[in-house]
Amino acid sequence: MKATTTCFVKAGTDCVDPSKGCFGGYARIKTKVTELRAQYPDHLWLNAGDEFQGTLFYSFYGGEKIAETINDLKFDAMTLGNHEWDGGDEKLGLFLKNLTFPVVSCNVKSEYTDLKSTIKNYHIFEEHGLAVIGATTPTTPTISHVGELTTFLDPVEEVQKAIWEIRNTTDIKRIVALTHIGYDIDQQLAAQTEGLSLIIGGHSHTLLGDMEGAQGKYPTIVDDLAGNEVFIVTSWRWGENLGSISVTFDEDGKALAYQGAPIHMDNTTKLEPDLQAKVTAWRGPFEDFANEIIGTTENTLDQTACQSGDCLLGQVMADAAFEYLYNLTTDTPEDQRPSFALINAGGVRATIDAGNITRGQVITSFPFGNAVTKLTYSGEDLLQILEGCVSRVNQFNNQKLSSWFQISHNLNVKYNPSNPPGFMLMDAKISGQRIDLEKEYVIVTVDFVATGGDNILPKSSDFVVLDTLDEVLVDYIKAKTPLTNALEKRVVKVGKCTDKAQKVFSA
């Protein structure tokens, strides 16, 4: 599972007012897990990764309190998610050294001492006659901060190698994969390997079950290469659901039957008092800082649509980043000042409700510490970048993007999603003007994207890091309050290309 230290509201932000409806939080989950352990003595309690990020607890304490919390919950094993690398390999190594249970990921290979010594391909639970193999999304280097001494191999190939090693060197026949690769890849893993009986997955925040909005059955059943059934489960996001499944195996380790469903972690489950007391105490050092009201907004700054199209919080952040750098360059010739801002939607993490805006909300929405920077591109390269953004395939390396994008008010893009990748961009204008193929343009982005993050831009190391996104947004809100920003149509789907749009590429 993937959960947060504290409870949260539906938008994903920290829950400080229970009357709004609170979900998840490890104190609540501990209560339920204690009940389940008593009910099912022959159990395993597994964690599918992404413990880092999500609330001010990580922003303020790093991995320290997370390690203390998940040790308290006595997980039996954990795999690693991409967010575990958000602070880099060395900080991850310190976190892993403080854990009291095994960490597994068979496709992560690292020469960093602390990672090499703590991450194992699999763990065998002799008392259960069962092995748990871990796997982490190989896209991690493009969406987090992975060092040069760590590599990610193909999870399907590495899981199969681990299965054969277990089968050939032990008497274990019951084998489970604990993954952070996403629901679609979990299904591929099941279909393209032989020997797994159960996959417990994370990463894609997929809701499975019979409830409204579910994207598949719990479990989803896929036949492996030998025609045997593999059960796949995943429990959505942020600890709002606790995954629970009981599996019956035959003597050959094949899954025969199952019982279970996701358990919704709402206010009907009480908070475990000892752990909740710790969480409350940990708030103290940052409570006043986080609760500072920096301004107000008339409209809810929505994050939920950011990965599929225009979203208001993404637009506000892009506008703030553009205005920040534009104001810094007042003494610069106009053709050397920024033309627009482009940020990755994956960096926009949580909605800010209408009303007062606190500093804590801003940090929760932009928790990664990414900093504003600028890059210069020719008009020709800029069109290729925008083509990659709308087609989700980088036109310079022909690899897929791992995030949608958000842009400032002075860029407008039209695209036709019915066209093949490489031919979707129909029109792009900066401040109402067509892009000149020969002209150079300065764009505002963040350091993560500039270094190749999410594969949006060609990878660069020649840039200067400026202020962090959260501080830039805080200053923007203070200057503009009350915010009246409303959602604009900046990236627009269109049908057949017009002659005028065609000329964009023939100039």
Backbone torsions as a table, in degrees:
resi	resn	phi	psi	omega
1	MET	NA	164.8	173.3
2	LYS	-126.5	120.9	-177.9
3	ALA	-133.8	178.8	177.1
4	THR	-119.5	155.0	179.9
5	THR	-61.4	-41.2	-177.0
6	THR	-107.8	167.7	176.8
7	CYS	-75.4	165.7	-177.7
8	PHE	-146.0	163.8	174.7
9	VAL	-97.3	175.4	-173.2
10	LYS	-56.4	-33.1	-178.2
11	ALA	-72.7	-11.0	179.2
12	GLY	100.1	-1.3	-178.7
13	THR	-91.9	163.9	-177.1
14	ASP	-56.1	134.8	-178.3
15	CYS	-93.7	106.5	178.0
16	VAL	-109.5	-7.5	179.2
17	ASP	-126.3	95.1	-176.4
18	PRO	-56.8	-22.7	-179.2
19	SER	-64.4	-20.1	178.7
20	LYS	-80.9	-8.4	-176.8
21	GLY	93.6	110.3	-177.6
22	CYS	-110.1	148.0	-178.5
23	PHE	-132.6	154.4	171.3
24	GLY	63.1	-151.3	-174.3
25	GLY	89.2	136.1	-173.2
26	TYR	-69.0	-23.6	175.9
27	ALA	-65.6	-39.3	177.2
28	ARG	-69.0	-43.3	-178.8
29	ILE	-64.8	-36.2	179.0
30	LYS	-61.4	-38.6	177.0
31	THR	-58.3	-47.9	-177.6
32	LYS	-69.3	-41.7	-179.5
33	VAL	-63.8	-37.6	176.6
34	THR	-60.8	-40.7	176.4
35	GLU	-63.3	-45.4	-177.4
36	LEU	-66.9	-37.1	178.7
37	ARG	-62.4	-39.1	178.2
38	ALA	-68.9	-33.3	-177.7
39	GLN	-78.6	-33.3	-177.2
40	TYR	-127.1	84.9	-177.7
41	PRO	-60.4	-32.6	-178.9
42	ASP	-91.2	76.2	-171.5
43	HIS	-131.6	164.8	166.9
44	LEU	-130.4	140.0	-177.1
45	TRP	-116.8	105.4	-167.4
46	LEU	-117.4	149.4	-174.7
47	ASN	-122.7	122.3	-174.7
48	ALA	-91.4	16.8	169.9
49	GLY	92.7	179.9	-174.4
50	ASP	66.2	51.0	174.1
51	GLU	-79.2	-26.2	-178.8
52	PHE	-78.9	153.6	177.9
53	GLN	74.9	165.2	173.1
54	GLY	120.0	-38.0	-178.1
55	THR	-141.8	176.3	177.6
56	LEU	-67.0	-17.3	178.3
57	PHE	-62.5	-40.6	176.7
58	TYR	-75.5	-42.4	-179.0
59	SER	-58.0	-36.4	-175.4
60	PHE	-90.3	-44.1	-173.3
61	TYR	-101.2	-8.8	-172.4
62	GLY	66.2	-141.4	-177.3
63	GLY	-86.0	-4.2	-172.3
64	GLU	-57.8	-55.5	-175.7
65	LYS	-75.2	-26.5	175.8
66	ILE	-64.5	-46.0	178.2
67	ALA	-59.7	-44.6	-179.8
68	GLU	-61.9	-39.8	-177.5
69	THR	-69.4	-48.9	-175.7
70	ILE	-74.9	-22.6	168.9
71	ASN	-65.8	-41.1	178.7
72	ASP	-60.0	-35.2	-179.6
73	LEU	-79.3	-9.0	173.7
74	LYS	57.1	53.3	171.6
75	PHE	-60.2	150.6	175.9
76	ASP	-86.3	-28.8	177.1
77	ALA	-167.6	160.1	-179.9
78	MET	-143.5	144.4	166.3
79	THR	-103.8	172.0	-175.9
80	LEU	-102.4	136.7	172.6
81	GLY	-97.7	169.8	179.9
82	ASN	-60.9	-34.1	-177.2
83	HIS	-68.5	-17.2	176.6
84	GLU	-62.0	-20.0	178.4
85	TRP	-94.6	6.2	-176.1
86	ASP	-61.7	-27.0	176.8
87	GLY	-98.4	6.2	-179.1
88	GLY	92.1	170.8	-175.2
89	ASP	-65.5	-41.1	-175.1
90	GLU	-66.0	-43.1	178.3
91	LYS	-66.7	-36.3	176.1
92	LEU	-63.3	-42.0	179.4
93	GLY	-59.4	-42.5	177.6
94	LEU	-62.7	-40.6	177.8
95	PHE	-61.4	-47.8	-176.6
96	LEU	-65.0	-35.1	179.3
97	LYS	-64.8	-23.1	-179.0
98	ASN	-89.5	-4.6	-179.4
99	LEU	-82.5	151.1	-177.1
100	THR	-110.5	16.2	178.6
101	PHE	-139.5	162.2	-175.9
102	PRO	-70.1	147.0	175.8
103	VAL	-117.9	128.5	-172.9
104	VAL	-126.6	135.1	172.2
105	SER	-165.4	103.1	-170.3
106	CYS	-75.4	-17.6	-176.9
107	ASN	-101.7	4.4	175.2
108	VAL	-97.8	122.1	179.8
109	LYS	-123.9	120.2	-175.1
110	SER	-134.5	144.3	174.3
111	GLU	-99.3	0.6	171.4
112	TYR	-69.8	127.2	-171.3
113	THR	-53.9	-47.9	-175.9
114	ASP	-68.6	-30.8	176.9
115	LEU	-76.7	-44.2	-178.6
116	LYS	-61.3	-34.7	-176.5
117	SER	-83.6	-16.8	-174.7
118	THR	-109.9	-28.5	-177.0
119	ILE	-90.3	121.0	179.7
120	LYS	-111.5	157.3	178.1
121	ASN	-66.3	-39.5	-177.6
122	TYR	-159.3	167.8	174.9
123	HIS	-133.0	136.0	179.7
124	ILE	-101.9	125.7	175.2
125	PHE	-98.8	92.3	-175.1
126	GLU	-58.7	-38.8	-176.7
127	GLU	-65.3	-21.4	178.5
128	HIS	-106.0	-6.2	-175.8
129	GLY	60.2	43.0	-170.5
130	LEU	-144.9	143.4	176.6
131	ALA	-115.3	142.0	176.3
132	VAL	-117.5	118.0	177.8
133	ILE	-100.4	136.1	178.5
134	GLY	-102.4	157.1	175.6
135	ALA	-155.1	142.4	-177.0
136	THR	-124.2	145.7	-177.9
137	THR	-56.3	128.8	178.8
138	PRO	-72.1	-4.1	175.8
139	THR	-81.3	-2.9	-175.4
140	THR	-52.0	-43.6	-179.6
141	PRO	-60.0	-24.1	-179.5
142	THR	-92.9	-9.8	-177.1
143	ILE	-124.5	3.8	176.5
144	SER	-145.4	-163.2	-172.1
145	HIS	-114.6	73.8	-177.6
146	VAL	-88.7	135.1	179.8
147	GLY	-78.0	170.0	-174.9
148	GLU	-69.8	-17.7	-177.0
149	LEU	-94.4	6.7	179.1
150	THR	-120.1	131.2	179.5
151	THR	-126.1	155.8	179.8
152	PHE	-121.2	121.4	-179.1
153	LEU	-97.0	172.6	-179.5
154	ASP	-63.8	121.1	-175.6
155	PRO	-65.5	-34.6	-179.5
156	VAL	-63.6	-48.8	-179.9
157	GLU	-62.9	-43.0	-176.0
158	GLU	-71.8	-35.9	176.3
159	VAL	-64.3	-42.9	179.3
160	GLN	-63.0	-40.1	176.5
161	LYS	-59.3	-42.8	-179.6
162	ALA	-65.8	-38.8	177.4
163	ILE	-58.9	-48.6	-178.6
164	TRP	-65.0	-37.4	178.5
165	GLU	-63.1	-43.1	178.6
166	ILE	-64.3	-45.0	-178.7
167	ARG	-64.4	-36.4	-174.2
168	ASN	-84.8	-18.9	-174.4
169	THR	-118.1	-5.4	-179.8
170	THR	-137.8	176.7	175.1
171	ASP	-96.3	6.3	-177.2
172	ILE	-72.2	131.1	177.8
173	LYS	-119.4	-20.7	179.0
174	ARG	-90.9	115.1	-173.7
175	ILE	-128.2	129.4	-178.8
176	VAL	-119.9	141.8	172.9
177	ALA	-103.7	129.2	175.3
178	LEU	-109.5	108.8	-165.8
179	THR	-124.1	156.9	169.8
180	HIS	-133.0	65.6	-176.0
181	ILE	-126.7	-10.0	178.6
182	GLY	101.1	150.9	-174.2
183	TYR	-58.9	-44.5	-179.7
184	ASP	-62.9	-42.8	-179.8
185	ILE	-72.0	-31.7	173.6
186	ASP	-57.5	-41.6	179.8
187	GLN	-67.5	-38.4	174.9
188	GLN	-64.3	-41.0	178.9
189	LEU	-59.2	-44.2	179.1
190	ALA	-63.1	-44.2	-174.1
191	ALA	-75.1	-25.2	-172.2
192	GLN	-105.7	9.2	177.0
193	THR	-128.1	175.3	177.2
194	GLU	-138.3	128.1	174.9
195	GLY	121.5	-11.7	176.4
196	LEU	-84.2	149.8	174.1
197	SER	-115.3	-27.3	-176.4
198	LEU	-146.8	138.6	172.9
199	ILE	-121.4	122.9	176.0
200	ILE	-107.7	111.8	-166.8
201	GLY	-114.0	165.4	174.4
202	GLY	-147.8	-169.7	173.0
203	HIS	94.8	-45.7	-173.5
204	SER	-90.0	-4.0	179.5
205	HIS	54.0	46.5	-177.2
206	THR	-90.1	131.5	177.7
207	LEU	-92.6	119.8	178.3
208	LEU	-115.7	148.2	177.8
209	GLY	136.5	-160.5	-177.5
210	ASP	-103.0	1.0	-175.9
211	MET	-79.4	166.5	177.6
212	GLU	-61.4	135.4	179.0
213	GLY	89.1	-4.4	180.0
214	ALA	-64.9	143.1	-177.0
215	GLN	-102.5	2.3	179.4
216	GLY	179.0	177.7	-178.7
217	LYS	-82.6	154.2	177.7
218	TYR	-118.4	105.8	-1.2
219	PRO	-83.2	160.2	167.2
220	THR	-84.9	132.9	-175.0
221	ILE	-111.3	126.0	-179.0
222	VAL	-129.3	138.2	176.1
223	ASP	-79.6	137.5	178.0
224	ASP	-86.3	-173.0	-176.1
225	LEU	-61.7	-25.3	-179.7
226	ALA	-94.5	3.4	179.8
227	GLY	85.0	9.5	178.6
228	ASN	-90.6	147.7	-178.0
229	GLU	-75.6	138.0	173.6
230	VAL	-120.1	126.5	179.0
231	PHE	-89.6	132.6	180.0
232	ILE	-119.8	127.1	176.8
233	VAL	-131.5	149.9	172.4
234	THR	-154.3	153.6	-166.4
235	SER	-124.9	40.8	169.9
236	TRP	70.3	-124.6	-166.9
237	ARG	-145.1	150.8	166.5
238	TRP	62.6	9.7	-178.0
239	GLY	79.9	14.2	176.9
240	GLU	-67.2	-31.1	172.9
241	ASN	-117.7	141.8	172.8
242	LEU	-103.8	117.5	179.3
243	GLY	-70.3	139.0	-179.9
244	SER	-148.5	123.4	177.6
245	ILE	-149.3	136.1	173.4
246	SER	-108.5	129.8	-175.9
247	VAL	-120.0	135.6	173.5
248	THR	-101.2	127.6	-178.7
249	PHE	-109.9	152.0	169.3
250	ASP	-89.4	-178.3	-174.8
251	GLU	-68.4	-15.9	177.7
252	ASP	-94.8	4.9	178.5
253	GLY	86.5	7.7	179.6
254	LYS	-82.9	142.4	179.2
255	ALA	-76.5	124.9	-177.7
256	LEU	-103.8	-40.3	-175.2
257	ALA	-152.8	164.4	-179.8
258	TYR	-145.8	160.9	172.7
259	GLN	-148.8	136.3	177.6
260	GLY	145.5	168.5	179.6
261	ALA	-165.0	160.4	175.0
262	PRO	-61.4	142.4	178.7
263	ILE	-107.5	121.4	-176.4
264	HIS	-75.8	124.1	-176.9
265	MET	-94.5	77.6	179.1
266	ASP	-109.8	-166.1	-174.0
267	ASN	-66.8	-9.9	178.9
268	THR	-73.2	-16.4	173.8
269	THR	-100.0	124.8	-176.0
270	LYS	-73.5	154.0	175.1
271	LEU	-77.0	132.3	176.4
272	GLU	-67.1	121.3	-166.2
273	PRO	-64.5	-38.7	-176.3
274	ASP	-67.7	-45.1	179.6
275	LEU	-68.8	-38.6	179.4
276	GLN	-65.2	-33.7	177.1
277	ALA	-63.9	-39.4	176.3
278	LYS	-62.6	-46.4	-178.9
279	VAL	-60.0	-43.1	179.1
280	THR	-62.0	-41.9	179.9
281	ALA	-66.5	-37.0	-179.0
282	TRP	-65.8	-23.7	179.0
283	ARG	-65.1	-30.7	-170.1
284	GLY	-46.6	-53.5	-174.7
285	PRO	-62.0	-23.6	-177.1
286	PHE	-118.1	3.5	-173.8
287	GLU	-62.2	-50.1	-178.3
288	ASP	-63.1	-42.8	178.6
289	PHE	-60.6	-46.9	-176.4
290	ALA	-69.2	-30.9	-175.0
291	ASN	-86.4	-1.3	177.7
292	GLU	-59.4	124.0	177.5
293	ILE	-83.5	120.0	-176.0
294	ILE	-103.4	-8.8	-179.5
295	GLY	166.5	-169.4	179.5
296	THR	-137.2	160.7	174.7
297	THR	-133.7	135.4	179.1
298	GLU	-74.7	-29.4	-178.5
299	ASN	-115.6	148.4	173.7
300	THR	-64.2	128.1	178.8
301	LEU	-87.9	91.6	-169.9
302	ASP	-77.1	138.1	175.8
303	GLN	-108.3	-18.5	-166.5
304	THR	-63.6	-26.5	-177.0
305	ALA	-95.7	4.3	-170.1
306	CYS	-62.8	-30.5	-177.3
307	GLN	-87.5	0.2	179.9
308	SER	-121.9	-10.7	-179.1
309	GLY	171.8	-158.6	178.9
310	ASP	-60.6	138.9	173.3
311	CYS	-140.8	147.2	-170.3
312	LEU	-67.6	-41.5	-179.2
313	LEU	-66.5	-37.4	176.2
314	GLY	-63.7	-40.7	178.7
315	GLN	-66.4	-41.6	179.1
316	VAL	-63.2	-42.5	-179.7
317	MET	-65.9	-41.8	178.2
318	ALA	-63.7	-41.3	176.8
319	ASP	-62.1	-42.1	-179.5
320	ALA	-64.1	-42.6	179.9
321	ALA	-64.9	-41.7	178.3
322	PHE	-63.0	-49.6	-176.6
323	GLU	-62.1	-38.1	179.0
324	TYR	-57.5	-51.7	-176.7
325	LEU	-74.7	-33.4	178.2
326	TYR	-62.9	-40.0	179.9
327	ASN	-71.6	-25.1	177.3
328	LEU	-75.0	-15.6	-173.0
329	THR	-113.8	34.0	-177.2
330	THR	-64.1	-26.1	-179.8
331	ASP	-95.1	8.9	-178.4
332	THR	-97.0	142.6	174.5
333	PRO	-51.8	143.6	-172.1
334	GLU	-56.8	-37.8	-177.4
335	ASP	-73.4	-4.9	176.3
336	GLN	-108.6	2.8	177.1
337	ARG	-88.5	159.5	-175.5
338	PRO	-64.7	146.8	-179.8
339	SER	-96.0	-33.7	178.8
340	PHE	-169.3	173.1	176.9
341	ALA	-119.1	145.3	178.1
342	LEU	-138.9	123.1	178.9
343	ILE	-125.6	162.5	177.5
344	ASN	-83.3	135.9	179.9
345	ALA	-65.8	-26.5	-179.9
346	GLY	-64.9	-18.1	178.2
347	GLY	-85.2	-4.5	179.8
348	VAL	-99.5	110.0	-162.4
349	ARG	-106.4	-24.9	-174.0
350	ALA	-155.0	142.8	179.2
351	THR	-67.5	145.5	172.2
352	ILE	-110.9	117.2	-176.2
353	ASP	-69.4	156.1	174.8
354	ALA	-59.5	145.6	-179.0
355	GLY	116.9	-149.4	179.7
356	ASN	-66.0	143.2	176.2
357	ILE	-114.8	125.1	178.1
358	THR	-100.9	159.7	176.2
359	ARG	-60.9	-36.0	178.8
360	GLY	-62.3	-38.8	177.5
361	GLN	-62.6	-40.9	179.6
362	VAL	-63.5	-44.5	-179.7
363	ILE	-65.9	-38.2	177.4
364	THR	-64.4	-37.2	-180.0
365	SER	-74.2	-29.1	-180.0
366	PHE	-133.0	74.1	-167.8
367	PRO	-89.3	-4.9	-166.5
368	PHE	-84.4	-7.6	-177.1
369	GLY	72.1	19.1	178.1
370	ASN	-66.7	145.1	-176.0
371	ALA	-114.2	150.4	177.6
372	VAL	-71.9	141.7	174.3
373	THR	-149.4	178.6	178.8
374	LYS	-135.0	150.3	177.4
375	LEU	-137.1	156.2	-179.3
376	THR	-118.6	132.9	179.9
377	TYR	-136.1	151.8	170.0
378	SER	-70.7	158.7	176.9
379	GLY	-58.5	-36.5	179.8
380	GLU	-64.2	-45.5	178.1
381	ASP	-67.0	-34.8	-179.6
382	LEU	-63.1	-40.3	176.3
383	LEU	-63.9	-37.3	177.1
384	GLN	-65.6	-37.9	177.4
385	ILE	-63.3	-45.7	-179.2
386	LEU	-68.5	-34.4	173.7
387	GLU	-61.2	-43.7	177.4
388	GLY	-61.9	-38.0	179.8
389	CYS	-62.4	-46.6	-175.7
390	VAL	-79.3	-29.2	179.7
391	SER	-92.0	-7.4	179.6
392	ARG	62.0	25.8	174.9
393	VAL	-133.8	115.8	179.3
394	ASN	-59.9	123.6	-174.4
395	GLN	-79.0	-7.4	179.8
396	PHE	-95.6	-30.5	179.1
397	ASN	-123.2	-0.4	176.6
398	ASN	61.0	26.1	176.9
399	GLN	-107.0	153.7	-177.3
400	LYS	-69.8	147.2	170.9
401	LEU	-79.7	151.4	178.4
402	SER	-109.7	13.8	176.9
403	SER	-157.1	150.8	166.6
404	TRP	-76.8	-175.1	-173.8
405	PHE	-136.9	159.2	174.3
406	GLN	-128.7	144.9	-173.4
407	ILE	-130.6	159.5	178.5
408	SER	-78.1	170.8	-170.7
409	HIS	-65.0	-21.9	-174.1
410	ASN	-88.9	4.6	173.6
411	LEU	-117.6	132.9	174.9
412	ASN	-126.6	133.6	-174.6
413	VAL	-127.9	137.4	171.9
414	LYS	-122.1	138.5	179.8
415	TYR	-146.8	156.5	179.3
416	ASN	-114.6	103.5	-176.8
417	PRO	-68.2	-10.8	178.0
418	SER	-77.4	-19.8	178.7
419	ASN	-77.1	158.2	178.2
420	PRO	-70.7	156.3	175.8
421	PRO	-53.6	135.9	-175.6
422	GLY	101.0	-13.8	-177.3
423	PHE	-134.5	20.7	-177.2
424	MET	-86.5	-32.2	-176.9
425	LEU	-67.7	121.4	-177.9
426	MET	-102.2	-33.1	-176.6
427	ASP	-163.3	145.8	176.3
428	ALA	-149.2	125.5	-178.9
429	LYS	-132.1	140.0	176.0
430	ILE	-108.8	118.0	-176.3
431	SER	51.1	40.2	176.2
432	GLY	82.4	-0.5	-176.8
433	GLN	-109.3	140.6	175.9
434	ARG	-62.8	151.1	179.5
435	ILE	-76.6	128.1	178.3
436	ASP	-85.2	119.4	-175.6
437	LEU	-60.1	-29.3	-175.6
438	GLU	-91.3	-15.6	-176.0
439	LYS	-81.4	152.4	174.1
440	GLU	-97.8	140.0	-177.6
441	TYR	-124.2	137.4	174.0
442	VAL	-96.1	125.6	177.8
443	ILE	-117.8	150.6	177.4
444	VAL	-98.6	133.3	175.9
445	THR	-148.1	-161.8	177.8
446	VAL	-117.3	158.0	-174.9
447	ASP	-60.4	-35.5	178.7
448	PHE	-59.4	-46.0	179.4
449	VAL	-69.3	-38.3	-178.9
450	ALA	-62.0	-31.7	-179.4
451	THR	-88.6	13.2	176.9
452	GLY	100.6	3.6	-179.1
453	GLY	-61.4	135.6	-176.3
454	ASP	63.7	5.4	175.8
455	ASN	60.9	27.7	-177.8
456	ILE	-78.5	-43.0	-177.8
457	LEU	-115.5	158.4	169.3
458	PRO	-59.5	135.7	-175.7
459	LYS	-61.8	134.1	-178.2
460	SER	-136.3	152.2	172.7
461	SER	-125.2	1.1	-175.7
462	ASP	-101.0	76.7	178.3
463	PHE	-156.5	163.6	-179.8
464	VAL	-109.8	130.5	179.3
465	VAL	-83.9	130.2	-179.3
466	LEU	-110.2	-144.7	-176.8
467	ASP	-71.5	158.3	179.6
468	THR	-75.9	156.6	-178.0
469	LEU	-57.9	-42.7	-176.6
470	ASP	-63.3	-40.1	179.3
471	GLU	-69.2	-38.2	177.3
472	VAL	-62.3	-42.0	-179.8
473	LEU	-70.3	-38.0	176.7
474	VAL	-58.2	-47.0	179.9
475	ASP	-63.7	-38.6	179.4
476	TYR	-63.6	-45.1	-179.1
477	ILE	-64.2	-43.7	179.3
478	LYS	-59.8	-39.0	-177.6
479	ALA	-75.2	-30.7	-172.4
480	LYS	-102.1	-10.2	-172.0
481	THR	-58.8	138.7	-0.8
482	PRO	-77.6	137.5	177.8
483	LEU	-69.1	133.7	176.5
484	THR	-118.1	9.8	-177.1
485	ASN	-53.7	136.5	175.4
486	ALA	-124.4	155.7	-176.9
487	LEU	-61.8	130.9	178.3
488	GLU	-113.0	156.4	175.4
489	LYS	-89.2	94.7	-177.9
490	ARG	-102.9	-35.9	175.9
491	VAL	-116.6	110.0	-167.5
492	VAL	-118.6	133.4	173.2
493	LYS	-79.6	137.3	177.8
494	VAL	-133.2	172.8	177.8
495	GLY	-94.9	-127.9	-175.9
496	LYS	-60.8	138.4	-179.7
497	CYS	-65.0	136.8	177.1
498	THR	-90.7	164.7	177.9
499	ASP	-60.0	-38.1	-179.6
500	LYS	-63.3	-40.8	179.4
501	ALA	-67.7	-36.2	179.4
502	GLN	-61.6	-32.6	-177.5
503	LYS	-67.2	-20.4	177.6
504	VAL	-56.7	-33.9	-174.3
505	PHE	-98.4	-5.9	-178.8
506	SER	-107.2	-2.2	-177.9
507	ALA	-68.2	NA	NA
